[in-house]
Amino acid sequence: GRRKPPANLEQVDIIHDLPDELKQDLGPENLIPLPDVITFQYDYQAAVVRLLRHVQKKYVHRSPGDAAESGEPNAEPASEESTPEEGLSRTIEPQAAATTAGGPVASTTTVPTEAIADGTNGAVDGGSPAIDRARPMIVIAPKPWAMPSCEAAPGLLAYVWLSKYGDHLPLYRQEEICRRYGVNFSRSTTCGWMMELGEVLQPLWRRIVEEVLASRVIHTDDTRVQLQDPATGHRSTARFWNYLGDEEHALTVVEFTRTHERVGPATFLAGYRGYLQADAYNGYDGLYLPSGGAIIEVGCWQHARKRYKEAAKSDVRALCALAFIKSMYAVEERIRKLRRTEWSTLTLDERAARIVEIRQRETAPILKSFREWIDKTVGNTLPKSDLGEAFRYTLNQWEALNQFTQCGLLAIDNNVSERAHRGIAIGRNNWKFVGSERGGRAAAIHFSLIASCKRNAVEPHAYLVDILKRLPSTAESELADLMPNRWKPRTST
């Protein structure tokens, strides 16, 4: 049958009754009411672009001495064009609340002109602006969100953000859509919005990076993207890397690098301690060996299986290898069912202990038989044949491929990381390339937040709208509360 409608949708009741003429013909006294027949339909209302008219209250603050000398407490303030020598500071629109050791300071004050002139903004020892309340100043109420000077409000920013980086809709198509609503935002304008948004979200992204690096297990993979040189227009192949935290740190980080060199993951994972599940890219070897065992290599059986599947086209002996691998995946399928049912109330470590028991009892003997079969067969196989290449991959990665049987926190393959790149793979078929290195870094931040929202069943549009309003008043030490795995929408009072 049909699924029940989601409880969060707005519900509009439409009452259908018999026409009055028919009621009269049948006789109202003869009609006995029965329980109503209730059915549901889903409707769609086209998006509406609204114009927000901001009215920022503006005041002149005069020192008590000035007011006493004038004898006119309610005198009109001096003109904005008056010079500092005439007694007024420059008009300043505060951007956000400053934070001091004693708590937030209201951002509805301005900084004296002299402080602006010397570039300090009146800051004392790197703290909040030092305000001389004995001097006249002009005060303007701020817009309380992260990008107050942007032409787009949080709702429109979130729409453009999610449409491109979540729904893979290029900016030039969004330009055409907005034109249908009677407004015209060029793609260069919306591109600038996304660049600025990436810079605003960067502190939160860094906090997410710290959270992922605290994981005991990290899955990682990379995918290609075309990078266009903004000066020459020439394109080169760059990379997006993803890093997926474990269940206790259910967040995804995407990072952009100009090349496929190991310096990218080496820099990101510097200082990491735990399991790293990845493909057999040789760049990771420079991480495992220098770490002295702090980073433990975990292999991917799906990569091995692909090689045997390709080899089976020319050598039927590869089917035997596929049978061994299929038997191991059958054990993993039973484990997944137990996780959803009998083990659903167990803690993460309790579940991990039971998974190790099953793998040692059932998977380890399969691996032992598989290795014995490989040792017997590899001598009768051409090294450069497809089957020979599959054997070489398996033997070179044997210790890493067996690692998942020793720890119940690990998976048999790295599929979760490869699936996390699916959105980028679909999107690049539409937007084709990133226009600069700065654009690649901004895109990585946006992909990170959207992927993390999906992992935690958070609606991305509502999430971004909310955090853009909360970021200005959130101290850096409290940014963790805005991460998708901890975020709670504010309830209206």
Disulfide bonds with the S-S distance in Angstrom:
none
